[in-house]
Amino acid sequence: MTEPSGGLLDGVRVLDLTNVLAGPFAAYQLAMFGADVVKVEVPQTGDLARRLGADGELNRRLLGGSFLAQNGAKRSLTVNLKEPRGREVLLRAVESADILVENFRPGVLDRLGLGWDVLREANPRLVYCSISGFGADGPFRERPAYDQIVQGLSGMMSVTGTEATGPLRAGFPVADTLGGMSAAFAMASALHRRDVTGEGARLDVSMLEAALTAMGWVVSNALIAGEDPTRMGNDNFTAAPSGTFRTGDGDINIAANEDRQFEALCRVLDCEHLVDDPSFAERGARKVHRAELTAELEKRLAGKSAAEWERELGAAGVPAGRVLTVPEALSQKQIEHRGFVHDLPFPGGLSRDLRVLGSPTQVDGAPVGPGAAPPALGEHTDEVLTELGYDQSTIQELHEEGAV
């Protein structure tokens, strides 16, 4: 079993009141670095992600693939926040917690009597993190947000695809993931201030703003140069030849952004005459004549496979890499060498393998991943209640009343 990070967040307790992706992903990052993450779930149903995934049988068992992917090393506590004694349980847990993270719509916890003022009174040192589509204030605060909605509103889709095929959404939930990673960074940062000053923090993470921060030159050119970005498909706006090219077998990405890289590319492809061609001799000219240059290069690239060109171009110092499927990407020797995919026992006693991704960051030369399997719904309820000081008779009462 994978060991967590080596203790970067040992002793930190996180109350994870999140659902589906952005919030659970954020708390998962903290769990992999050693935090004790207690996932607070609705009794009977739990996180919606428990019912989401490609395997229908796992969904029925409340162990959907979407849940398993980002809830390893967490403990599950079921609490009914609509019940007075359920709210009392949460507030008692808050008293000893370091972080509470939630991704309800803005105002939901306030209506339950569990808003920031109440939580801060229970624990002035608490780091409270709210993740939402658009933030806790502003004209969009009440709007429901899903990843695709945010992709559209951020401008991401407007620059994805070509003029003929766009706008296109990214083929994965990039806005959710960016929001979750932004939240994880903010929570860890707030812990540092808390440890220095004793002051907790209220963090308000906007998925829309997280998406915009990730768009690099697309946004900076609009803000600084007043340039309206356009869709360029698989071509790189900043240079040519830089993009995706057809080969004799498969596609390859080539990023010959510098003159020396372009010259090396032409040597490998046996078309050195292009270096002296006025249409391609200078960086700016290559961008203007991108289509003609691509046609010339693809004539040569047709002679070998993408895998062969990847080796030859890499050896010549030209940045190049095949366009892989997801299974191919996961099976790369580099991924195996780094220990990025982690094997866990399957929850619920199922006799099958559970493979999940760890952290992209290694600590002291070692890979970081979840130290335990994702929890069954409510698996740790009695354990956590006991840690909070409830005796067995009171725990039984809480169950009978439907508070937990």
N, C-alpha and C positions, 0 to 999 in steps of 0.2 A: 504494500500500500504506500502511496505517495505521502511523504512528510510535508506539512505546510512549511512555509517560508523560512524557518529558522528563527521565528519569534519576532518578526518586525512589529506585529500587532498583538502579541501575546498579552493577555490580561484585559483586552478591550472587549466590551460586550456591546453588541449591536442588536437592536430590535428592528427587524425587517418586516414592515407592514405592506410590502409591495406585491404587485401582481404582474404577470405575463413576462415582460422583457427588460425594459430600461431599468427599473428598480431592482429586480432580482439580479440582473447582471452587475449592477453597482455593488450590491451587498456580497455577491460572489467574489468579486475582486478582494474585498476585505477578508472574507473567510479564507481565501487561499493564502493570505499573508498572516494567518494565525488568529484572527479575531474570532470570538465566540459569537456566532450569528444565530440568533433565535428568530426563526421565521414565524410570525404571528399570523395565523390563518383562520378563516371562517370555519366553524365546525361543519362537518359533513361534506362540504364542497371544496374548501381550500382555494389555493391559487388557481385561476382559470387555466394556467399553463399545464396543470395536471391533466387536463383533458384535450391538450393540443399536441399533435405530432402525427407522423406518418403511420404509426402502428396502432390500429384501432383497439387491440386487446389491451395494450398498455394504457391507452386513454381511459378505457373502462375501469382499469385498476387504479385510476388517479395517479398514474406514473408516466404521463405523456412525455414524449421525447423532448418537447420544448422545456418542460420542467426539469427533467434529468440533466439537461445540458448546463444549467446555471444555478443549481441549488445544492451541489455537493458540499460536504463539511458544514452544513447548517443543521440546526435542531428545529423541529416543528412543534409549536405550541398553539393549540386551538383556543380562541377567545371570541366570544360573541360581544362585540362592542355596542350592540343595541340593548344589551342587558346591563342594569346598574352594577351588578357585581362583576360582570365582565369588564366594565370600564375601571372598576376598582383594581382588578387584577393587573390591567395594563399600567395603571398609575403606580402600583407597587413595583412593577418591573422597571418603570422609568426611573424610580428613585436610585437604583443601582446601575443603570445603564450609562454607557458613554455616548452612544449614538442612537437616534431613532430616524429611520428613513422610510418615507411613504411616497406613493405616487397616485393618491386619490386626486380627483378633481379639486381645484382650490376651493376651500370652504367646507369640505366634507367633515374633517375632524373638528372644526369649530362647531358645526351643527350637532356633533356628538358630544360636545362639551369637553373635547380633548385638543383644543387649539394650542397654539404656541404659548400663550400666556399661562394656561393651565399646566402645560408640560414644564415650562421654565420654573414655575412656582414649586413643582414637585422636585425638580432637580436643576438648580441654576447652572450647573456645569455641563448640562446636556448639549450635545451637538445635534440639532434637528435639521434634517434635510428633506425638502419637498421637491419631487421631480414631476414636472407636468409638461404638457405640450408647448405652452406659451408663457409660462411663468405665473406667479401668484397675483399679479395685478395687470392692469391694462385692458384694452377693449376686447382682447381675445381670451381673457382668463377663463370664461365659462365654456368656451368651445371644446367639444371632445376632440382628441388628437390621436391619430394613428400614424404609424410610420410613413405610409404613403402620402397622407395629408401634409405632413411636415416636409417630405421630400419635394412636394409640389410648391408649397408656400416659401420654401427656402431658396428657390431658384435652381436647385440641383437638377430637377428633371428638364429644365429649359436648356441646359448645356450638355445633356446626355443623349447619345444617338447622333444621327446625321440630319440634315435638313429634310431628307425623305422619310426617315424612320422616327425621329423625335417628335415630341418630348418622350423620354423613357425614364421609368423608375429604375434605380439600382436593383439588381436581382436578389437583394438581401436587405434586412432591416437596419440600414446604416444609421438612420436618425435615432432609433432606439438605442443602438449600441454606443453611439457617440454621446448621447445623453447620459447613459449609465457610466461610461468611463469618466466623463466630466464630473459627475456626482462623486464617484469614488475618490478622485483627486481632491475635490473640495473637502470631503469629509476628513481625509487624512491630514490635510492642511489645517483644518479647524481644530483637530486634536492637538496639533503642535501649539497653536495659540492658547488653547485651554490649559495645556500643561505649563505654559509659561506664566499666564495671567490668572488662571482659575476661572476664566470667563467662557461660558458656552457660546453657541452661535446658532443663528437661524439662516440656513442656506436655501436658496430658491433657484433651482436649476430649470432652465428652459431648453427643451429639445430643439425648438426652432433656432435659438441662438447658438446652441452647440453645433447644429448642422451648418450654419453660416460660417462658424469659425474654422470648419474643416475644408473649406472650398478654396483656400490658397489664392493663387493668382486670379482666379475668376472673380473673387470679391475685391481683392486689392486693386486690380485694374479698373474696376468700376468705381471704387471709392477715390482712388488717387489720380487715375488718368481719365476718368469719365468715359471709359470704353464699355460698350454693351457687349458682353461675351456672346459668342455664337456656338452652335453645335458643330463639332468637328469629328464626331465619331471616334475612331481609334487613333486619330492623329493627335500629336502633342502640339499645342499652340505655340510653344516657346522655341521650337527648333524643327529642322528637317535635315536628314531623314530621322524621324522619331515617331514611332507608332507601330501598328501591327501590319505584318507583311505575309503574303502567301508564299509557301515553299512547295517543294515537290511532294511533301507529306506533312500536313499540319501548318498551323500559323505560328509565327514567331514575333515577339516584340523586340525591336531594335531602337536604341536611344543613342544615336551618334550625334550628340549635341555639340561637340567641339570639333574644330577643324581637324585636329590630329586623329580623332575617332573616325571622322568621315574618310580621311585618307587611309586609315587602317582597314576600314570596311571595304573600300574600293580595291585595296590590294588583295584581300581575302577572296573577293568576288571576281577578281581578274577583270576589273573595269576601271583601271587607273586613269584612263583618258577622261573620265568624268571630273576628276579633280581640277583639270585645266579648262574645262568647258565653262564659258562665261555665265551660263545659266545656273551653274552649280558651284562655282569656284569660291564664292563668299557665303557666309551664313545667311545674310538677308536674302540673297538671290535664291538660295535653296528653298527658303520658305515661300517665296513668290512662285517658284516653279515646282512646288511639292508634287503635284500629280505626275508631271513628266519624269521626275526623279524616281518616284515610286515604281512607275512602269519599267524604267530601265533596270532598277534593282531586282524587281520580281522576275525579270527574264533570267537573271543569273541564279536567283534563289530557287527557281524551279528545278535546278539540277540535283538538289539533295534534299533530305528531310530536315524538318525543323530541329530534330535532335542532333543531327550532324552539324548543322550550321551553329547551333548553340555552343557546341564544343569548340569549333574552329574560331568563331568570333570571340568567344571568351578568352581563348588562348592568345588572341591578338590584341586584347585590351578593349574590345568593343562591347559595351553593355548590351546583352541579349539574353532572352529567355523565352522558352516555349509558352504557348497559351494552353494551360492544362485544365482538365476537368477537376471537380472537387475531390473525387477519390484519388486521382493522380497526384494532386497537390498534397493530400494527406500522406501519401505513400513515399514522398521524396526522402532520400537519405538524410538530407539536412534536417528535416523535421524529426526523423527518428533519432539522429545523433543528439539533438537538443533535448530529447525527452519531453516534447511538447504535448503529446497525447498520453493521457493517463488512464490506467486500467483500475477499475473499482469493483468491489462486490456489488451485485445487483440488489437494490432494495426489494423488500417483500419476499426474500428467499427464493427468487427466481433463478434457475440454473442457466444463466446466460451471461455473456460478457457485457460490461458497461464501459464504454470508452468515451472520455470527455476531454475537452481542451483545458490546459492549465493556463497559467499566466504567461504572457510574452516576455516577462522579465525574469531573469535568473538572479538569485541572491547568493553571493559568495561562491559562485561557480556551480550552483546546483539549480536544477529546474524546480519551479514552484507549481504546486497543484493542490487539489482538494485532498484533505487527509482522511476523509470518510465519505461514504455513499450519501446521496440525497436522502432525506428522511421520508418515511411514510407519513401520511396526514395524521397529525396529532401524536406522533410516535413519542415525543419527549414531554408531553403536557404535564404528566404527574411529576416527572423528574424536575422540570423547571419550577413548578409550583412549590415543590418541597424546598428547592434552593431559595425561593422567595419567602420561606418561613411558614407556609401553610402546613397544618397537620393533616393526617390522613382523613379524619372525620370531616374537616372543612373541605378538603379536595373532593370527597364524595358528594357533599352538598352542592358544590359548584357544578359538578357533572349533572346531578339530578335536576338542578334548576335551569340547565341549558346555558349557563354562563361560560362554560369552557367545553 
